[in-house]
Amino acid sequence: MEKLIEDYSQDYALLREAVEGLSEEELRFQPGPDKWSIHQIVIHVTDDEILSTHRLRKVLAEDEPLLLSFDQEAWTD
């Protein structure tokens, strides 16, 4: 379990390292009409992190938490 937590804690640094130095054009390039740009992926990962943290808190704090799904395509728009 501690290994999983350690790996998870490094994700931010790995993501930042992966996009560091990319131009705005590279970040916003979409390889196809239904494909996400790097920028959209980074925003999605950030949004998902916020939402997942909230969902985890609900599960831990509430007796019968209501967990709603979300439309990730709407988030990219």
Residue pairs with C-beta under 8 A, 6 or more apart in sequence:
15 42
15 45
19 27
19 38
19 42
22 38
26 38
27 37
27 38
27 39
27 42
28 37
28 38
28 39
29 37
29 38
30 36
30 37
30 40
36 44
36 76
40 76
43 75
43 76
44 72
44 75
44 76
47 75
48 72
51 70
55 65
55 67
58 65
58 66
58 67
59 65
59 67
